[in-house]
Amino acid sequence: MKDTIAKALGPTSSVSVSSAAIQGPAAAVLVEAAQDADLLVDGSRGHGAFAGMLLGSVGQHCAQQARCPVVVVRDHHG
């Protein structure tokens, strides 16, 4: 996980990122973890019954329930 974050940010980034592996329903865990965050970034894989949707169920829940801004990033292959 740390390697992926470092690759995404690049070597000169001053952005503070925290990460954790937490068990539970993804949407609820993300919203809870983002209680005091400045931004919540959610990846959208497009795997599910409605793969063509622009926003998945986790992203939609986060956008509606999180106290901070939410960015949903889609896979560039999707």
Buried (B, 14 or more C-beta within 10 A) or exposed (E): EEEEEEEEEEEEEEEEEEEEEEEEEBBBBBBEBBEEBEEBBBEBEBEEEEEEEEBBEBBBBBBEBBEEEBEBEBEEEE
